[in-house]
Amino acid sequence: MRFDLKTIAYWIRPKSSVLDLGCGNGVLLEYLQKKRGVHGTGIEIDEEKVTQAIFRGVSVIHGDINEEIRDYADNTFDYVILSQTLQQVYRPTWLIAEMLRVGRKGIVSFPNFSHYKNRFYFFLKGRAPISRELPYEWFDTPNIRRIGITDFKRFCSIFGFKIQKQINISTYHHEETGKVVRFFPNFFAIYGIFMLTKE
């Protein structure tokens, strides 16, 4: 399992209920079910990934997270996870508010666009950065937002989302190992991971 997903899994209490938005092939939910005894549900729009998740024994809804999340009552889940999907979300404020409506806590992770390699790439080449974490040209990327760790913290402050926990990590795309970044994370961390609650 990817290092960023291991980090998220560490925050989830055993026997809790989890909704994973954009759950992909279900590897995180499978892990949480087997290792933490979690009752989990995922939502995924990619039909092939839904099939893979079902084969893993994960309960998955095939659909758009923005539509499907509306169907849940307040405080249905202990945790709602949005892992490496925020950069593709059209209405991030609304979605995070919905996460904290249906879940007691929300966990959000995203690639840190302010990483020093992205800064140097833009400075030296004068082009939108391309990396293993952000491997697309500007004209064909599914990522409609470029988020830095400092940007996200400011966003939470503006809209009243309380940051209960934060961890910044350096790990390459889909790698199982990595390290925690404590020194200048907005510059050195490749991913930011936040646990949010309502103010």
Buried (B, 14 or more C-beta within 10 A) or exposed (E): BBBBBBBBBEBBEEEBBBBBBBBBBBBBBBBBBEEBEBBBBBBBBBEEBBBBBBEBEBBBBBBEBBEBBEEBEEEBBBBBBBBBBBBBBEEBEEBBBBBBBBBBBBBBBBBBBBBEEBBEBEEEEEEBBBBEBBEEEEEEBEBEEBBBBBBBBEBBEEEEBEBEEBBBBBBEBEEEEBEEBEEEBBBBBBBBBBBBBEE
